[in-house]
Amino acid sequence: MLLSTVIFLPLLGVVAIALLRGMGASAIKGIAMGVAVLTFLISLGLYTGFDATTTEMQFAESRAWIPQLGTRYDIGIDGISLWLVLLTTFLTPVCILAAWNSVEKGLSGFMMSLLALETGMLGVFCAMDLFLFFVFWESMLIPMYFLIGIWGGERRVYATIKFVLYTMAGSALMLVGILALYFQNGDNGFALLPLYERVGGFTHANLLFMAFFIAFAIKVPLFPFHTWLPDAHVEAPTVGSVILAGVLLKMGTYGIVRFCLPLFPEAAATYTPLIVTLAVVGIIYGALVAMVQPDLKKLVAYSSVSHLGFVVLGLFTQHHAGIQGGVLQMINHGLSTGALFLLVGMIYERRHSRMIVDFGGVAKSMPIFATVFMITTLSSIGLPGLNGFVGEFMILLGSFHSGAFSKVYVVLAATGVILAAVYMLWMFQRVMFGTPDKTNAALPDLNARELAVLLPVMLFIVWIGVYPKPFLNRMEKSVGVVVTKVRQEAAPAMGHTDFLDNLDDIERPTATDVQHQKEAERK
Amino acid sequence: MSRTLVIVLLISPLFGFLINGLFGKFLKGNEKLSGGIGALAVLVSFICAIVAFAGVQGGAVLEGESGVLYEWIAGEGFTFNIGFHVDALTTVMLLVITGVGFLIHVYSIGYMHGDAGYTRYFAYLNLFVFAMLVLVLGNNYLMMFVGWEGVGLCSYLLIGFWYEKQSATDAGKKAFIVNRIGDFGFLLGMFTLFAAFGSLDFAAIFGAAEANDFQQVFGGITLVIATLLLFVGAVGKSAQIPLYVWLPDAMEGPTPVSALIHAATMVTAGVYMIARSAVLYELAHTGEVVAWIGVLTAFFAATIAITQNDIKRILAYSTVSQLGYMFVGVGVGAYASGIFHLMTHAFFKGLMFLAAGSVMHAMANELDMRKMGGLKAKMPITHWTFFIGAFAMAGPFLSGFWSKDEILHSAWGSNPAIYVIGLITAFLTAFYMFRLIFVTFYGQSRVESDVAAHLHESPPVMWVPLAILAIPSAIIGLLLGWGGHDSAFHHFTDNVFKAAKEIGSGGHGEASGSMVLFMIISGIVGLVGIGAAWMRYSKRTPSAQPGTALHKLVANKYYIDEIYTAVFVQPIKNVSHYLLWRIVDTGIIDGIVNGVAGAIRIVGGTLRRLQTGVVQAYIVSMVVGIVIFLAYYLFML
């Protein structure tokens, strides 16, 4: 029941706000915040109660739901979804606090959307039934549609429709995939776990893989499916951007690691060269396009394309370090990009502009803001000691070591490390450094509420950077399951060599062998 | 050696950073306290370093399991620890970092007086010391990399310390990005090592490399690639060709920062890394590449230094040049000599930067030596200490002479061409260094009158560190370097490089010829260089405009910055903006997306017309359909 409580508690908050419509603004905010904080606190029980030694789904619940359709209410989490659940329950109260004073119209609707969104997202990460997954996946679109469409910027309608249609196009493909799996699942209906156990693979596995993958790739978004993202980010309210970047994009990468890899390992191996190419192109392309953006939000949006390219690269390494790094990097990106959007939002509220040219010298008037912004920037560019580095390092190490694809990809991907420094530091310089003009010199520094929004995020940014063990520990077994699946079944599909790939196969002479050889030469 | 000692040594500056960083607001009114905390934090580390140094002499070394602090990044098939490795090489670095570091903190208390960012400055400086300690204390490449990037960050923050100045933040950004290019190589080098050894621990890698004798098994290809990639990192961090361009610009930072980070410690990290990896470079035979890059950089930077008139820039190019010497040392297998030069250089170059800061302090931040002259009378201590520093680098007998001569001597044994270029560079070094001394401190005063009125010697808090640094700059070469390759310094570091020496024996020609002869030659070359500078500049000011085309080329630093901008920076910016963003992203990709949407709308609009609501039309189309179907089945099948 713990998991269901976590998932549906926010929905209870929605109902409460709906019933008590006439309340004042502070009561609405109070209820929303209270529910979100309570959900987070309860979700901590998932962390403490989590057993890192098993590969089983934990906190699992299974109930009949619509027997006529063969669909059940099956939920559960493993070491991968655990972190995405916690990320969601963590970011939601942060977002509510961040939006405290910025919603001018329809406050109750805003808070209801946010809480409903939380339930949708949590459901996606916990569903162990394909039909249930799809229901959550789609239902989460609705509150997001409202968040951008009602509380968004000037071109919000265009951005919303683009976002929804893009996602729906992917969903349609996925629905076909889900139905195809259903027909191959025998008496198990839409249940996911029996599909994992199935031997011999599925008919039309390549097509099914693609159906799922395209749906997820749009969500990630993987190049070239990314153009909805900058528009959605620019038009979304701050909180919408935070949730979008922090959690929604992760639904794509989560889907890959939950469905595409373990269900269709052979197909995954077949398409690895293509996908990894797109990921690497995304890393470099996203970084280069981010570099020349005049709008802060667009810059961060394109940087997400680049960062998520790293995640996808990691997931397709067939290597433990790579996949684990990819999963960790989902969390890291949620934290650092979430924080970046929060920061951009805070400065936007003061200056009513997101254009980089309008800023300059802000460090002078907002020193605390400058410090937090700097830490977040460094986290985003992967400075060792902060969270981003741990993920990127593991991804690149895994990519290099795995031999699933050529090392040329790794070298190219690693240039992303340089480019990230270029676009982030150049942006930071133009916004924060220099002599402030009159307007910028008068900007007030962060207040207590804003600090309270940012400090928890900073805490995790440092924590994961310095001591990631609690995080890595708990995801290790579950990642191991995925690795075993993709390795076993993908083995025949790997057929390429690099000079370094053979290192493990070469029998190295021991010290004594060398000595014998030398002696022989002497004779 | 106890791990606790190392932890205290490491943590102390971190605490200093946190105190000044978090509570700077409350310390703002009290400069003495803020600076005092910063200096004290490093002093504690210095004392620990002395204890560690004494321990290492007794043979105690912290390594392997006993040095591990905790598991940092680990999973199935990979474990990377936070752990320490302390041996003789480490303690030399520790003493330099904390010793010179402490003096520079003290000096900064005076130098930064009245600056609005006083507490921020000490926070950054402490953070730098912490990161640098991480770099040298780590027992694996990954931890070295943590420190490596950490010092890069501090360098970025401190170069751009006066962030209202565009040139300062430009320089900081440039430093970080150029260093990142190097770090990109370092990262890939680590991956290559991990692919080969399954670990990044020094002990595991060096042990396995020795045991397997890689050069016999693979022709060393993996190690060749790994060592060269790591060297890319060193080229970035230690400002060698072609990535040296950030260091001259780094002089935008406060002068004590230039002394500590961009002369004494951080920029020598690359040399330390190669000395630490000596075994790998010996097995891979890539030392020659290191030595050639080093000697070419040494020469190249020295030629630029001759034509500059900004005293800090001259010192910056001289640092690039001297780092080149260090790379020659570690490149030709004279690891102890390279590290010895690293140490003497830390003293005399740190000293000269601080002395330059003292001049700036008196001259209202003027850096152009053409506007100086005759400062000797007004600033005797600054003059003498600067003189000692310059002589230690260029002339005979003082510290730099001993270490540089060892390197040159070893270079002769390895490759005479490297020796010859090194010797020519030694002449250039003496010439440009004493050009600076003579133009700044001797001859007629060219100081503008309003500045001249305030000319004064710096306060004790600044000149005392100068005087203290002058002592090792003068004598440490003789003390530790007497006996050349058989000196006290060599004996101290013997154990560290023993394995590499054994592998390398036969690889590098043993340094041949009498050491004394070499010393006489380089001594004379140095004196001739100083004499030439005296003849030319004791009475004359450098001309305002470069005369010949060659002079113009060199004075403009061979236009390397301009070339980089034209070849890399601008094209990348333009391609990103016009081709990728405007054409590919907005034009093609989004065009297709919107195009599909548009097409659907058009198709939908067309099809809508079919829904006319006229029953006759429906019937007609139905009849036509039936006819077509019938026709198909009747005639086609």
Contacts between the chains, C-beta under 8 A, distances in Angstrom:
chain1	res1	chain2	res2	distance
A	162	B	593	7.6
A	165	B	597	7.2
A	166	B	593	7.7
A	224	B	589	5.1
A	226	B	589	7.9
A	227	B	585	6.6
A	227	B	589	5.3
A	227	B	590	4.5
A	227	B	593	5.8
A	228	B	593	7.8
A	285	B	580	6.3
A	285	B	584	7.9
A	288	B	572	7.1
A	288	B	575	7.4
A	288	B	576	4.0
A	288	B	580	5.4
A	289	B	576	6.2
A	289	B	580	5.2
A	289	B	581	4.8
A	289	B	585	5.9
A	291	B	573	7.3
A	291	B	576	5.4
A	292	B	573	6.7
A	292	B	576	4.7
A	292	B	577	4.1
A	292	B	580	8.0
A	292	B	581	5.6
A	293	B	581	7.6
A	320	B	75	5.5
A	320	B	76	4.2
A	320	B	77	5.7
A	320	B	78	7.5
A	321	B	75	6.0
A	321	B	76	8.0
A	321	B	77	7.1
A	321	B	78	5.3
A	324	B	75	5.2
A	324	B	76	8.0
A	361	B	164	6.5
A	363	B	163	5.8
A	364	B	164	6.9
A	378	B	153	6.8
A	383	B	149	5.9
A	383	B	150	7.8
A	383	B	153	6.1
A	384	B	145	6.4
A	384	B	146	4.1
A	384	B	149	5.0
A	384	B	150	6.8
A	385	B	146	6.2
A	385	B	150	6.5
A	389	B	149	7.9
A	390	B	73	5.8
A	393	B	73	7.0
A	393	B	142	7.7
A	393	B	187	7.8
A	394	B	73	6.6
A	394	B	75	7.6
A	396	B	187	6.8
A	396	B	191	6.6
A	397	B	78	7.0
A	397	B	190	7.9
A	397	B	191	5.8
A	397	B	194	6.3
A	400	B	188	7.7
A	400	B	191	3.9
A	400	B	192	7.7
A	400	B	194	7.5
A	400	B	195	6.3
A	401	B	191	7.0
A	401	B	194	6.4
A	401	B	195	5.4
A	410	B	188	7.6
A	410	B	191	7.1
A	411	B	188	6.5
A	414	B	184	5.6
A	414	B	187	5.8
A	414	B	188	6.2
A	415	B	184	6.6
A	417	B	180	6.5
A	417	B	183	7.2
A	417	B	184	5.9
A	417	B	187	6.9
A	418	B	177	6.9
A	418	B	180	4.8
A	418	B	181	5.7
A	418	B	184	5.4
A	421	B	176	5.9
A	421	B	177	5.4
A	421	B	180	4.6
A	422	B	177	5.7
A	425	B	156	7.7
A	425	B	173	4.9
A	425	B	176	6.0
A	425	B	177	7.0
A	426	B	173	6.6
A	429	B	160	7.9
A	429	B	169	4.9
A	429	B	170	7.7
A	429	B	173	5.6
A	432	B	163	7.4
A	433	B	160	6.8
A	433	B	163	4.2
A	433	B	164	7.2
A	433	B	166	7.9
A	433	B	169	4.3
A	434	B	163	7.4
A	434	B	164	6.2
A	434	B	166	6.3
A	434	B	169	7.2
A	435	B	164	4.8
A	467	B	70	7.4
A	467	B	72	7.6
A	468	B	72	7.4
A	468	B	73	6.3
A	469	B	70	7.8
A	469	B	71	6.2
A	469	B	72	7.7
A	469	B	74	7.1
A	472	B	73	7.1
A	472	B	74	6.7
A	472	B	75	5.9
A	476	B	75	5.6
A	476	B	76	6.5
A	479	B	75	7.6
A	479	B	76	7.8
A	480	B	76	5.9
A	483	B	76	7.4
A	499	B	221	6.5
A	499	B	222	7.7
A	500	B	192	6.9
A	500	B	195	4.9
A	500	B	196	7.4
A	500	B	222	6.6
A	503	B	195	5.9
A	503	B	196	5.6
A	503	B	222	6.7
A	506	B	217	7.5
A	506	B	218	7.7
A	508	B	212	5.1
A	508	B	217	6.4
A	509	B	212	6.7
A	509	B	213	7.9
A	509	B	217	6.5
A	510	B	211	7.0
A	510	B	212	7.8
A	511	B	211	4.3
A	511	B	212	7.6
A	514	B	211	7.8
A	514	B	212	7.3
A	514	B	213	5.1
A	514	B	216	6.7
A	517	B	216	7.7
